[in-house]
Amino acid sequence: MFSTDYVSRLSLEIDPITFLYKGHSLHIRYQPMFSERFLIGVGTYALDLPDPIVDLNKSNRDEGWEVRIRGAFSIYGELYANEANKGFFIGEQAGFQSFRISNDRETGGSSSFNSLLLLTYLGYSWYPYKGSFYLKPWVGLGYTEKIDGLNKVGTMRYDIGPWFPFITVHAGYTF
């Protein structure tokens, strides 16, 4: 697990799916020189949550919610089976998310709340071409908890988590 080569690498990643939902993402991963198999990182993202994600919580299903993650900030740690940012890995994410919710069934407008997020995920980092570009599909199970703000609009209450499955793919480049 520990290297005597003392090589550090930096990678930049995006989650292209966020752009499909009027959002953005940018993630920075760093391979410390003391480890051949470990990455640490930070990231930010925002997006409109699609109805299937909102409806994962059956209390919110078909209730007319419009939900946006206005901004989120996370830290990451990933451990790879053989070599950092190549092949199979397990990861942990801890972060802060800021939500805005609205509901057309209520005249109360919108409200905002913040939550903490803990997520465990498994994935594979794949280099489809020779070079430094890679794709990183992964799946995870997260836990989220409201820490402040209002998760109500009028008389309707938006239920948060606490548990939710997650799947995505990142596209990245290692320097």
N, C-alpha and C positions, 0 to 999 in steps of 0.2 A: 504494500500500500504506500509506503514512503519511498521516494525516489532520491537517487544521488545525482541525477542529471540537473536538478535545479532549474527547470524550465517552467515558466508561467505562460498561460495563454488566456486571451480575452476573446469572448464570443458575443455577438449581438444577435438577438432573436426578435421576431415579431410573431404575433398570432394572427394570420390572415383572416380568420373568421370574424374577429372584432370589426374589421373594416366593412364586412358585409352587413353589420348591424349598427352602422353609423357611429363607429367607435375607432379606437386606436390601441396600439400596444407597443411597448418597447421593453425589452428585457436584456440585461447585461449579465453574462456568466463569466466567472473568473476561475481558472485552474491555478490554485496556489502552487508555488514551486516545491512545496514539501510533499505533494501527493500526486500520484499517477492516476488515481481513480475518483477523485472528489472535485466537485464544482460548487462554488457558492455564487450567489447572485442577488440582484435586486430587479424589480420590474414595476411598471405602471401600466394601467389599462383603463378603458372606459367603453361602454356599449349599451345599446338598448337590448334588454333581455327578450329573447323570442318567447312567444306564448308557450311552447312546450316546456321551456325551463321554468317559467312562472307557474305553470300548471303541475309541475312535479309535486308541489305541496297541494294535496287534494283540497285543502281549505280555500285555496286561491283559484281552483279550477273553474273556468267559465264564469268568472266574476267580473271580467272587464278591466283588469288591471293593466296599466302601462307602467313599466318599471325600467328605470335607467340606472346603471352604475355610473355615476357622474365622474368618479375618479377612484382609483384603487392603487395602493402601494404595498408591495410584498417583498419579503426576503425569502431566499430559496437555498436549499442544500440538496445536492444530488450525488449519489454514490453509484458508480458504474461497476459492472462485473469484472471488466478487464482493464479498460483504458478510458480516461475521462472524455466524455462527449462522443463516445463510440460504443454502439451496441446497447445492451439492456441496462436499465438503471431503475433505482427507486429514489423518490424524492419527497421532500417535505417543504411546504409553503406555509408561512405565517404572514398575515396581512391585515390591512385596514381597508374597508370599502365604504364609500359614501353613496347612498341611494337617493333617488327622487322618484316618488310614486304619484300616480294620479289615477282617477277612475271616472269615466264618463257617466256613470250611474249616480254620482254624487255631485252636488254643486259646490262642494268645499274646496275645489281647486286641486292643489297638490300639497304634499308634505315631504319631509326629508328625514332620514335617519342614517346612522353610521353603525357598522358592524365589524366585529373581528372575525377572521377566517383562519382556520387550520385545515390543511389539505395534505393527504398522503396520496402519492401517485406512482404509477409504474409506466415505463415507456421504453422506447427504442430510438436511439439516435443513428440515423442512416445517411450516408454520403452517396447519393445516386450517381454522381459524376466524380471524376478525379478532381481534386481541389479541396476547397475549404467550405463550400456550400453544403448544408445538411438539412434534412427534415427530421422532425422529432414528434411523432405521434405519441400520445399518452392518455391514460385513463386514471381517474382518481375518485376518492371518496372524501368529501369535505364536511366540516362542521362550522356553522356560523351562528353568531349570537349578537343580537342588537345591544349596543352599549349606550346609545343616547339618541334623542330625536323622537319623532312621531311616526309610527307605522300605521296611521289611520288617516282616512280622508272622509270627512263627514261622519256617518255612522258605520262605515265599513272599515274593517281591520285587515291589513295585509299581514299574513303569517310568514315569518322568517324561518327558514330551515326547520329544524337545526341541521339535519343530515341531508346531503344531496350528492348524487353521482355527477361526474364531470368527464367530458371527453373533448379533446382538441388536438391540433397539430401546430407546432411552431416551425417556422422556417428561419434558419440562422446561417451565420458566417463566422468562422473562426480565424483569428489573426495570428 
